[in-house]
């Protein structure tokens, strides 16, 4: 085994969570090595929709959701699917997901997500004020669209009441206002909620890369290498790389997204981390005159305006890391977008599939490994990684630097599933 190099803090993973954590740690005076197995921001951070979804405080595992799941699962191209080859492997995760949908667990998740999103909004405002990063974030506003009055009243009214209690501002709009806010929608959309303060990241990949570049310009070392094992060593940790090289660190942060499970398992933390495989198609910018973020809530997908084009994506496929992509899901979403936006030119797009790291209670894992307080976890954000990245960076730096965290991290502790 190769001799070890010594460093202060090693952050494993240079996606949005790892890059943001490195930036916060550096600002707190720590010497940071940001370790990435591939290229910066080429995982889930590369292809997300770019929405800073702070109002999304409603836990996905809600009471009654398991009654809907069978209807979704019989449609292999629907909003939630599980490939047959993965069904047995995902069963324990689904059981925990069902447990998290109890009324008591739902209320707990709502309270936790509300606190996390309030911190996330405040911390991202700080990030947006940095000259190197401000150009990536703009206010576009968000339209949450519903197929019918019944779907809005029956499925969504309680959710919007909770968002209002949390302090988010929005208004109910009808067809005339919808047409003003986003011309060209199909006439079926006569009921929507409009959030004027909805924030859009112009390019999630470029934004994440700019964060990593800013961290590097301030002294963070970005190093290519695949971490295959993390283990305690006295008061610190040793990170072993593929090929045998080792890094001795005072602190280690595991922010490897969907690839974090093997490293945490090696430390004795058996975490139910699974992989939401997200699909999208990015169309040329001239494909449609898109004014703002569009949520098609009854269909589980979004259409968002990016600097490089129009992104059509969403839905959930619980299929792990190894199965080949099923791009029929991208095609199904694009076909729906074409029906809902009749003037949309659906030709010339590029398809993408990425791995979102997801926990069954839809809360991230943020906290120390049971093996050692020198190892901090920061993964499992599902589809909210970009949104909660600055808050996570703040909490990681609080933990590494020995401060009381900005909000309680007890709900995010790794041992909550023991």
C-alpha positions in Angstrom: 0.0 0.0 0.0 1.3 3.4 -0.9 2.5 5.9 1.7 -0.2 8.2 3.1 -0.4 11.9 2.3 -1.6 14.2 5.1 -4.3 16.8 4.9 -6.8 18.7 7.1 -10.2 17.9 5.6 -11.0 15.6 2.7 -14.4 16.1 1.1 -15.3 13.0 -1.0 -17.4 14.0 -4.0 -17.4 17.1 -6.2 -21.1 17.4 -6.9 -23.1 20.3 -5.6 -23.1 19.1 -2.0 -19.4 18.4 -1.9 -18.4 21.5 -3.7 -20.6 23.7 -1.5 -19.2 22.0 1.6 -15.7 22.6 0.5 -16.5 26.3 -0.1 -18.0 26.7 3.4 -15.1 24.8 5.0 -12.5 26.9 3.3 -14.4 30.1 4.4 -14.1 28.7 8.0 -10.3 28.5 7.7 -9.9 24.8 7.0 -7.5 23.4 4.5 -9.6 21.3 2.2 -8.9 18.6 -0.4 -11.9 18.0 -2.7 -11.7 14.4 -4.0 -13.6 13.4 -7.1 -13.7 10.0 -8.9 -14.5 11.6 -12.2 -15.0 15.2 -13.3 -16.5 18.0 -11.2 -20.3 18.2 -11.4 -20.7 15.3 -13.8 -23.1 13.3 -11.6 -26.6 14.2 -10.6 -25.5 17.9 -10.3 -25.0 18.0 -14.1 -28.5 17.3 -15.3 -31.0 18.6 -12.7 -33.8 21.1 -13.6 -32.0 24.0 -12.0 -34.9 24.9 -9.6 -34.2 26.3 -6.2 -37.3 24.7 -4.8 -37.5 26.2 -1.3 -41.3 25.9 -1.0 -41.1 22.1 -1.5 -41.5 21.3 2.1 -44.1 18.6 1.7 -42.6 15.1 2.3 -43.1 12.7 -0.6 -44.0 9.8 1.8 -47.5 11.3 2.7 -50.4 9.4 4.3 -52.2 7.5 1.6 -49.4 7.5 -0.9 -49.0 3.7 -0.9 -52.6 3.4 -2.1 -51.6 5.4 -5.3 -48.3 3.5 -5.8 -49.7 0.3 -7.4 -51.5 2.4 -10.0 -48.2 4.2 -10.8 -46.2 1.1 -10.8 -48.2 -0.7 -13.4 -47.2 2.0 -15.9 -43.5 1.5 -16.7 -43.4 5.1 -18.0 -45.4 6.7 -15.3 -44.3 9.1 -12.5 -43.0 6.3 -10.4 -41.6 3.0 -11.7 -39.5 0.1 -10.5 -37.8 -2.1 -13.1 -38.8 -5.7 -12.5 -35.1 -6.7 -12.3 -34.8 -4.4 -9.2 -38.1 -5.1 -7.4 -36.7 -7.5 -4.8 -33.8 -5.3 -4.0 -35.9 -2.2 -3.4 -38.5 -4.0 -1.2 -36.8 -3.1 2.2 -36.5 0.6 1.1 -40.2 0.6 0.1 -41.1 -0.8 3.5 -39.3 2.1 5.2 -40.9 4.5 2.8 -44.3 3.2 3.8 -43.3 3.6 7.5 -42.4 7.2 6.8 -45.9 7.9 5.4 -47.7 7.5 8.7 -49.4 10.7 9.9 -46.9 11.2 12.8 -43.9 10.6 10.5 -45.4 13.0 7.9 -45.8 15.8 10.4 -42.3 15.3 11.7 -40.9 15.4 8.1 -42.9 18.5 7.3 -41.5 20.3 10.4 -37.9 19.2 9.6 -38.1 20.1 5.9 -39.6 23.5 6.7 -36.6 24.3 9.0 -34.1 23.0 6.4 -35.7 25.0 3.6 -35.7 28.2 5.6 -32.0 27.7 6.3 -31.4 26.7 2.6 -33.0 29.9 1.4 -31.0 32.1 3.7 -27.7 30.5 2.9 -28.3 30.4 -0.9 -29.1 34.2 -0.7 -25.5 34.6 0.7 -24.2 32.5 -2.2 -26.2 34.5 -4.7 -24.6 37.7 -3.5 -21.0 36.5 -4.3 -19.8 38.2 -7.5 -18.4 35.0 -8.9 -21.8 33.2 -8.5 -24.5 35.8 -8.7 -24.9 35.6 -12.5 -26.2 32.0 -12.2 -29.3 32.7 -10.2 -32.4 34.7 -11.4 -36.0 35.1 -10.3 -38.3 33.6 -13.0 -41.3 32.7 -10.9 -43.0 29.3 -10.8 -46.3 28.1 -12.2 -47.7 24.9 -10.5 -50.2 23.6 -13.0 -53.2 21.2 -12.4 -55.3 19.4 -14.9 -58.6 20.1 -13.2 -60.2 21.9 -10.3 -60.8 18.6 -8.7 -57.1 17.6 -8.8 -56.2 21.0 -7.4 -58.8 20.9 -4.6 -58.4 17.3 -3.7 -54.7 16.8 -3.9 -53.0 20.1 -3.5 -55.0 22.5 -1.3 -53.6 21.0 2.0 -50.1 21.2 0.7 -50.5 24.9 -0.2 -52.0 25.7 3.2 -48.8 24.2 4.8 -46.6 26.3 2.5 -48.5 29.4 3.5 -48.0 28.6 7.2 -44.3 28.3 6.4 -44.2 31.8 5.0 -44.0 31.2 1.3 -45.8 33.6 -1.0 -48.0 32.6 -3.9 -51.4 33.2 -5.4 -54.1 31.1 -7.1 -54.5 32.0 -10.7 -57.1 31.1 -13.4 -56.8 30.7 -17.2 -56.5 34.4 -18.1 -53.6 34.9 -15.7 -52.0 31.6 -16.7 -52.0 32.8 -20.3 -50.4 36.0 -19.3 -47.7 34.4 -17.2 -46.9 31.7 -19.8 -48.5 31.9 -23.2 -49.0 28.8 -25.2 -50.2 26.3 -22.6 -52.9 23.8 -23.6 -56.4 24.9 -22.7 -56.8 22.2 -20.1 -54.7 24.1 -17.7 -57.2 26.5 -16.0 -56.0 26.1 -12.4 -52.5 27.0 -11.1 -50.5 28.4 -8.3 -48.1 31.2 -9.1 -45.0 31.8 -6.9 -43.5 35.1 -8.1 -40.3 34.6 -6.1 -39.4 31.2 -7.8 -35.6 31.1 -8.4 -33.9 29.4 -11.3 -30.2 28.4 -11.7 -29.3 29.1 -15.3 -27.1 26.1 -15.7 -26.7 23.6 -12.8 -23.5 22.1 -14.2 -21.8 25.5 -14.7 -23.0 26.7 -11.3 -21.5 23.7 -9.5 -18.3 24.0 -11.5 -18.1 27.7 -10.6 -18.5 26.9 -6.9 -15.6 24.4 -7.2 -13.5 26.9 -9.2 -14.2 29.6 -6.6 -13.2 27.2 -3.8 -10.0 26.3 -5.7 -9.1 29.9 -6.2 -9.3 30.3 -2.4 -7.0 27.4 -1.8 -9.1 24.2 -1.9 -7.1 21.4 -3.7 -9.3 19.5 -6.2 -7.8 16.1 -6.7 -9.0 13.2 -8.9 -9.2 9.9 -7.3 -11.8 7.2 -6.3 -12.2 6.7 -2.6 -12.8 3.0 -2.0 -12.6 2.9 1.8 -12.7 5.3 4.7 -11.7 4.2 8.2 -11.0 5.8 11.6 -7.4 6.5 12.5 -6.9 7.9 16.0 -8.7 11.2 16.1 -8.8 11.4 12.3 -9.6 9.2 9.3 -7.7 7.5 6.5 -9.2 7.6 3.0 -7.9 4.8 0.7 -8.0 5.4 -3.0 -8.3 2.9 -5.8 -4.7 1.8 -6.5 -3.8 1.8 -2.8 -2.8 5.4 -2.1 -4.0 6.8 1.2 -4.9 10.2 2.5 -4.6 10.9 6.3 -7.1 13.5 7.3 -8.1 15.2 10.5 -11.7 15.1 9.2 -13.4 13.3 6.3 -16.7 14.3 4.7 -18.5 11.7 2.6 -20.6 13.6 0.0 -20.5 11.1 -2.8 -24.2 11.1 -3.6 -25.5 7.7 -4.7 -22.1 6.2 -4.4 -21.8 7.0 -0.7 -23.5 3.8 0.5 -20.4 1.5 0.1 -18.2 4.0 2.0 -20.7 4.3 4.9 -21.2 0.5 5.0 -17.5 0.1 5.3 -17.7 2.2 8.5 -20.5 0.1 9.9 -23.4 2.4 9.1 -26.0 0.3 7.3 -28.0 3.1 5.6 -31.0 2.5 3.3 -29.6 4.8 0.6 -31.2 4.1 -2.8 -31.0 5.6 -6.3 -33.7 7.7 -7.9 -32.8 7.6 -11.6 -33.9 10.9 -13.0 -34.4 11.4 -16.8 -34.6 14.5 -18.9 -34.3 16.0 -22.4 -32.7 19.4 -23.0 -34.1 21.1 -26.1 -32.6 24.0 -28.0 -33.6 27.4 -26.4 -35.5 28.4 -29.5 -37.8 25.4 -29.2 -40.3 27.4 -27.2 -40.7 30.9 -25.6 -40.5 29.7 -22.1 -40.9 32.4 -19.5 -40.6 30.6 -16.2 -40.5 27.3 -14.4 -43.5 25.0 -15.0 -44.6 22.2 -12.7 -47.1 19.7 -14.2 -48.1 18.4 -10.8 -50.5 15.7 -11.9 -47.9 14.2 -14.1 -44.7 14.4 -12.0 -42.5 16.5 -14.3 -41.2 20.0 -14.9 -40.2 22.2 -17.8 -37.5 24.8 -17.0 -35.6 27.6 -18.8 -31.9 27.1 -18.8 -29.1 29.1 -20.5 -28.4 26.2 -22.8 -32.0 25.3 -23.6 -35.3 24.1 -22.2 -35.1 21.1 -19.9 -38.0 18.6 -19.7 -37.5 16.2 -16.8 -38.7 14.5 -13.7 -40.5 11.4 -12.6 -38.9 8.7 -10.5 -37.4 5.3 -11.4 -36.0 3.3 -8.5 -33.5 1.2 -10.3 -30.1 1.4 -8.6 -26.7 2.1 -10.2 -26.2 -0.8 -12.5 -29.2 -1.3 -14.8 -29.0 0.4 -18.2 -30.9 3.6 -18.8 -34.5 3.4 -20.1 -34.7 6.5 -22.3 -38.3 5.7 -23.1 -39.0 7.5 -19.9 -37.4 10.7 -21.4 -39.4 10.2 -24.5 -42.6 9.8 -22.6 -42.0 13.0 -20.7 -41.2 14.9 -23.9 -44.3 13.6 -25.6 -46.4 14.9 -22.7 -44.6 18.2 -22.8 -45.5 18.5 -26.5 -49.2 18.0 -25.7 -49.2 20.4 -22.8 -47.2 23.1 -24.8 -48.6 22.6 -28.3 -46.1 25.0 -29.8 -43.1 23.2 -28.4 -40.6 21.9 -31.0 -39.6 18.5 -29.5 -36.8 17.9 -32.1 -33.1 18.2 -31.6 -32.9 17.5 -27.9 -30.2 15.7 -25.9 -31.2 13.0 -23.4 -29.7 12.4 -19.9 -30.1 10.1 -17.0 -28.6 10.7 -13.6 -28.5 9.1 -10.1 -30.2 10.9 -7.3 -29.3 9.6 -3.8 -32.5 9.0 -1.9 -33.5 8.0 1.6 -36.9 6.4 2.3 -38.0 9.3 4.6 -36.8 11.8 2.0 -34.5 13.5 4.5 -30.7 13.7 3.8 -28.1 12.1 6.0 -26.1 14.8 7.7 -24.1 13.8 10.8 -21.2 11.8 12.1 -20.5 8.2 11.4 -20.9 5.9 14.4 -17.4 4.7 13.8 -15.8 8.1 14.4 -16.8 11.8 14.9 -14.0 12.6 12.4 -16.2 11.3 9.5 -19.2 13.4 8.6 -21.9 12.3 6.1 -23.6 14.7 3.7 -25.7 12.8 1.1 -29.2 11.5 0.4 -30.9 14.7 -0.7 -33.0 13.0 -3.4 -34.2 15.7 -5.9 -33.4 18.5 -3.5 -29.6 18.5 -3.6 -29.2 21.8 -5.4 -31.9 23.4 -3.3 -30.4 22.3 0.0 -26.8 22.5 -1.0 -25.9 25.8 0.8 -27.7 24.8 3.9 -25.8 21.4 3.9 -22.5 23.2 3.4 -23.2 25.4 6.4 -24.2 22.4 8.6 -21.2 20.3 7.4 -18.8 23.2 8.3 -20.6 23.6 11.7 -20.0 20.0 12.5 -16.4 19.7 11.2 -15.5 22.9 13.1 -17.1 21.9 16.3 -19.8 24.5 16.4 -23.5 24.1 17.4 -25.2 23.6 14.0 -27.4 26.3 12.6 -30.4 24.0 12.9 -30.7 20.7 14.7 -29.2 17.9 12.8 -30.8 15.2 15.0 -33.5 14.5 12.3 -30.7 13.8 9.8 -28.5 11.6 11.9 -27.2 8.4 10.2 -28.5 6.2 13.1 -32.1 7.1 12.7 -32.8 3.9 10.8 -31.1 1.5 13.3 
